[in-house]
């Protein structure tokens, strides 16, 4: 009986071919062009992406409807300074201070009654969910809460409140906003959940 021994021959790998990478370049370029074109067309059509937590992540369409459920606005005064220093707003070209506008749901309009309490904010007697102010933000910094009390929404102002995110930086901290600071009205187009 003869014993046989199997041997494995190792071959040294030569340089990798660049052909597969070259074939992928036109495909990647086409995908990039389609992606950028889609964003451009959506922007022209008034569709905006919102990645922030105050409202559901997704696409929102800008509208001329003054009664749209959301507004994009440029904070002023202390709210502007605080939102920048704490990183609540990113750099952008939307507002005079060269930071991005905030997108928030409108909770109360001219003539509505707003009651601020430790339980949260009520509009016309209805307590809105997730509107109780928090004492500290996510980085353990103290929050300046709008004073408890009952307020009648004055002409030229609105209250903006997120019932989606209890940590939203909104009217529970800076009160009503001036309508003159609103740069756009928006409606949900496609959102998560």
C-alpha positions as a Markdown table, in Angstrom:
| # | Residue | x | y | z |
|---|---|---|---|---|
| 1 | Unk | 0.0 | 0.0 | 0.0 |
| 2 | Unk | 1.3 | 3.2 | -1.0 |
| 3 | Unk | 0.6 | 6.3 | 1.0 |
| 4 | Unk | -0.2 | 9.4 | -0.9 |
| 5 | Unk | 0.3 | 12.9 | 0.3 |
| 6 | Unk | -1.9 | 15.7 | -0.8 |
| 7 | Unk | -0.1 | 19.0 | -1.3 |
| 8 | Unk | -1.6 | 22.3 | -1.7 |
| 9 | Unk | 0.0 | 24.8 | -3.9 |
| 10 | Unk | -0.2 | 28.4 | -2.9 |
| 11 | Unk | -0.2 | 30.9 | -5.6 |
| 12 | Unk | 0.9 | 34.4 | -4.9 |
| 13 | Unk | -1.8 | 36.9 | -5.6 |
| 14 | Unk | -0.9 | 39.4 | -8.2 |
| 15 | Unk | -2.1 | 43.0 | -8.3 |
| 16 | Unk | -5.8 | 43.5 | -8.2 |
| 17 | Unk | -7.5 | 44.5 | -11.3 |
| 18 | Unk | -8.9 | 48.0 | -11.4 |
| 19 | Unk | -11.6 | 47.1 | -13.9 |
| 20 | Unk | -14.4 | 46.4 | -11.4 |
| 21 | Unk | -13.8 | 49.8 | -9.7 |
| 22 | Unk | -13.8 | 51.6 | -13.0 |
| 23 | Unk | -17.1 | 49.9 | -14.0 |
| 24 | Unk | -18.7 | 51.1 | -10.7 |
| 25 | Unk | -17.7 | 54.8 | -11.2 |
| 26 | Unk | -20.3 | 55.6 | -13.8 |
| 27 | Unk | -23.0 | 53.9 | -11.7 |
| 28 | Unk | -22.0 | 55.8 | -8.6 |
| 29 | Unk | -21.8 | 59.0 | -10.6 |
| 30 | Unk | -25.3 | 58.4 | -11.9 |
| 31 | Unk | -26.7 | 57.7 | -8.4 |
| 32 | Unk | -25.1 | 60.9 | -7.1 |
| 33 | Unk | -26.5 | 63.0 | -10.0 |
| 34 | Unk | -30.0 | 61.5 | -9.4 |
| 35 | Unk | -29.8 | 62.1 | -5.7 |
| 36 | Unk | -28.6 | 65.8 | -6.1 |
| 37 | Unk | -31.2 | 66.4 | -8.8 |
| 38 | Unk | -34.0 | 65.0 | -6.6 |
| 39 | Unk | -33.0 | 67.2 | -3.7 |
| 40 | Unk | -32.8 | 70.3 | -6.0 |
| 41 | Unk | -36.2 | 69.6 | -7.5 |
| 42 | Unk | -37.7 | 68.9 | -4.1 |
| 43 | Unk | -36.2 | 72.2 | -2.9 |
| 44 | Unk | -37.7 | 74.1 | -5.8 |
| 45 | Unk | -41.0 | 72.4 | -5.2 |
| 46 | Unk | -40.9 | 73.6 | -1.6 |
| 47 | Unk | -40.3 | 70.2 | 0.0 |
| 48 | Unk | -37.9 | 70.3 | 2.9 |
| 49 | Unk | -36.3 | 67.5 | 5.0 |
| 50 | Unk | -36.6 | 67.8 | 8.8 |
| 51 | Unk | -34.1 | 65.6 | 10.8 |
| 52 | Unk | -34.8 | 67.3 | 14.1 |
| 53 | Unk | -36.7 | 65.8 | 17.1 |
| 54 | Unk | -39.3 | 68.5 | 17.6 |
| 55 | Unk | -41.5 | 67.1 | 14.9 |
| 56 | Unk | -41.5 | 63.8 | 13.2 |
| 57 | Unk | -38.5 | 63.1 | 11.0 |
| 58 | Unk | -39.5 | 63.4 | 7.3 |
| 59 | Unk | -40.5 | 65.6 | 4.4 |
| 60 | Unk | -42.5 | 68.8 | 4.9 |
| 61 | Unk | -44.0 | 71.0 | 2.1 |
| 62 | Unk | -43.8 | 74.7 | 2.3 |
| 63 | Unk | -47.1 | 76.4 | 1.7 |
| 64 | Unk | -48.7 | 79.8 | 1.5 |
| 65 | Unk | -51.5 | 78.7 | 3.9 |
| 66 | Unk | -51.2 | 81.0 | 6.9 |
| 67 | Unk | -53.1 | 78.3 | 8.9 |
| 68 | Unk | -50.7 | 75.5 | 8.2 |
| 69 | Unk | -49.9 | 73.4 | 11.2 |
| 70 | Unk | -46.2 | 74.3 | 11.3 |
| 71 | Unk | -44.0 | 77.3 | 11.0 |
| 72 | Unk | -40.3 | 77.8 | 10.4 |
| 73 | Unk | -39.2 | 80.9 | 12.3 |
| 74 | Unk | -36.0 | 82.7 | 13.3 |
| 75 | Unk | -35.8 | 83.1 | 17.1 |
| 76 | Unk | -35.0 | 86.5 | 18.4 |
| 77 | Unk | -33.5 | 88.0 | 21.6 |
| 78 | Unk | -32.5 | 85.6 | 24.4 |
| 79 | Unk | -34.1 | 82.6 | 22.6 |
| 80 | Unk | -31.8 | 83.2 | 19.6 |
| 81 | Unk | -28.7 | 83.5 | 21.7 |
| 82 | Unk | -29.5 | 80.5 | 23.8 |
| 83 | Unk | -30.5 | 78.3 | 20.9 |
| 84 | Unk | -27.1 | 79.0 | 19.3 |
| 85 | Unk | -24.9 | 78.8 | 22.4 |
| 86 | Unk | -26.5 | 75.5 | 23.4 |
| 87 | Unk | -26.3 | 74.0 | 19.9 |
| 88 | Unk | -30.1 | 73.7 | 19.4 |
| 89 | Unk | -29.7 | 75.4 | 16.0 |
| 90 | Unk | -27.2 | 74.6 | 13.3 |
| 91 | Unk | -25.4 | 77.0 | 11.0 |
| 92 | Unk | -27.6 | 78.0 | 8.1 |
| 93 | Unk | -28.6 | 80.8 | 5.8 |
| 94 | Unk | -32.3 | 81.0 | 6.7 |
| 95 | Unk | -32.1 | 83.5 | 9.5 |
| 96 | Unk | -30.3 | 86.9 | 9.8 |
| 97 | Unk | -28.0 | 85.5 | 12.5 |
| 98 | Unk | -26.7 | 82.9 | 9.9 |
| 99 | Unk | -28.3 | 80.0 | 11.8 |
| 100 | Unk | -31.1 | 77.6 | 10.7 |
| 101 | Unk | -34.8 | 78.4 | 11.5 |
| 102 | Unk | -36.7 | 76.3 | 13.9 |
| 103 | Unk | -39.6 | 74.2 | 12.6 |
| 104 | Unk | -42.4 | 74.0 | 15.2 |
| 105 | Unk | -46.1 | 73.1 | 15.4 |
| 106 | Unk | -48.4 | 76.1 | 16.0 |
| 107 | Unk | -50.4 | 75.3 | 19.2 |
| 108 | Unk | -52.2 | 78.6 | 19.8 |
| 109 | Unk | -53.2 | 81.6 | 17.6 |
| 110 | Unk | -54.7 | 85.0 | 18.1 |
| 111 | Unk | -57.5 | 85.0 | 20.7 |
| 112 | Unk | -56.7 | 81.6 | 22.1 |
| 113 | Unk | -56.3 | 81.2 | 25.9 |
| 114 | Unk | -53.0 | 79.6 | 26.9 |
| 115 | Unk | -52.4 | 78.4 | 30.5 |
| 116 | Unk | -48.9 | 77.5 | 31.5 |
| 117 | Unk | -48.6 | 75.3 | 34.6 |
| 118 | Unk | -46.3 | 72.7 | 36.1 |
| 119 | Unk | -48.6 | 70.0 | 34.4 |
| 120 | Unk | -47.9 | 71.5 | 31.0 |
| 121 | Unk | -49.5 | 73.9 | 28.6 |
| 122 | Unk | -53.3 | 74.1 | 28.0 |
| 123 | Unk | -54.9 | 75.8 | 25.0 |
| 124 | Unk | -58.5 | 76.8 | 25.4 |
| 125 | Unk | -58.8 | 74.5 | 28.4 |
| 126 | Unk | -57.2 | 71.4 | 26.8 |
| 127 | Unk | -53.9 | 70.2 | 28.3 |
| 128 | Unk | -51.5 | 69.4 | 25.5 |
| 129 | Unk | -49.5 | 66.1 | 25.9 |
| 130 | Unk | -45.7 | 66.3 | 26.5 |
| 131 | Unk | -45.7 | 70.1 | 27.1 |
| 132 | Unk | -44.6 | 70.2 | 30.8 |
| 133 | Unk | -41.3 | 72.1 | 30.8 |
| 134 | Unk | -38.2 | 70.3 | 31.9 |
| 135 | Unk | -35.8 | 71.8 | 34.4 |
| 136 | Unk | -32.6 | 70.8 | 32.7 |
| 137 | Unk | -31.7 | 70.0 | 29.1 |
| 138 | Unk | -30.0 | 66.8 | 27.8 |
| 139 | Unk | -26.6 | 68.2 | 28.8 |
| 140 | Unk | -27.7 | 69.0 | 32.4 |
| 141 | Unk | -27.9 | 72.7 | 31.8 |
| 142 | Unk | -30.8 | 74.6 | 33.6 |
| 143 | Unk | -33.7 | 75.7 | 31.4 |
| 144 | Unk | -35.3 | 79.1 | 31.7 |
| 145 | Unk | -39.0 | 78.3 | 31.9 |
| 146 | Unk | -41.8 | 80.7 | 30.8 |
| 147 | Unk | -43.7 | 81.9 | 33.9 |
| 148 | Unk | -46.9 | 80.0 | 34.9 |
| 149 | Unk | -50.1 | 81.9 | 34.2 |
| 150 | Unk | -52.9 | 82.5 | 31.8 |
| 151 | Unk | -52.3 | 84.3 | 28.6 |
| 152 | Unk | -54.5 | 85.5 | 25.8 |
| 153 | Unk | -52.7 | 85.2 | 22.5 |
| 154 | Unk | -52.2 | 88.7 | 21.1 |
| 155 | Unk | -52.6 | 89.7 | 17.4 |
| 156 | Unk | -49.3 | 89.2 | 15.6 |
| 157 | Unk | -48.1 | 86.3 | 17.9 |
| 158 | Unk | -48.5 | 82.5 | 18.0 |
| 159 | Unk | -47.4 | 79.9 | 20.5 |
| 160 | Unk | -45.3 | 77.0 | 19.1 |
| 161 | Unk | -45.3 | 73.7 | 21.0 |
| 162 | Unk | -44.3 | 70.2 | 20.2 |
| 163 | Unk | -46.6 | 67.5 | 21.6 |
| 164 | Unk | -44.3 | 65.0 | 19.9 |
| 165 | Unk | -41.2 | 65.6 | 21.9 |
| 166 | Unk | -41.3 | 66.6 | 25.5 |
| 167 | Unk | -37.7 | 68.0 | 25.3 |
| 168 | Unk | -38.5 | 70.4 | 22.4 |
| 169 | Unk | -37.1 | 73.9 | 22.7 |
| 170 | Unk | -40.3 | 75.9 | 22.1 |
| 171 | Unk | -42.8 | 78.4 | 23.7 |
| 172 | Unk | -42.6 | 76.7 | 27.1 |
| 173 | Unk | -39.2 | 78.3 | 27.4 |
| 174 | Unk | -39.6 | 81.6 | 25.4 |
| 175 | Unk | -43.3 | 82.2 | 25.3 |
| 176 | Unk | -45.2 | 83.4 | 22.2 |
| 177 | Unk | -43.3 | 84.3 | 19.0 |
| 178 | Unk | -43.9 | 87.2 | 16.7 |
| 179 | Unk | -45.5 | 86.3 | 13.4 |
| 180 | Unk | -43.0 | 88.6 | 11.8 |
| 181 | Unk | -40.2 | 86.1 | 12.6 |
| 182 | Unk | -42.0 | 83.3 | 10.6 |
| 183 | Unk | -40.2 | 82.7 | 7.3 |
| 184 | Unk | -42.3 | 79.8 | 6.1 |
| 185 | Unk | -45.5 | 77.8 | 6.8 |
| 186 | Unk | -45.4 | 74.0 | 6.4 |
| 187 | Unk | -47.4 | 70.9 | 6.2 |
| 188 | Unk | -46.3 | 67.3 | 6.6 |
| 189 | Unk | -45.7 | 65.5 | 3.3 |
| 190 | Unk | -44.1 | 62.2 | 4.4 |
| 191 | Unk | -43.0 | 61.5 | 8.0 |
| 192 | Unk | -41.9 | 58.7 | 10.2 |
| 193 | Unk | -44.6 | 56.8 | 12.2 |
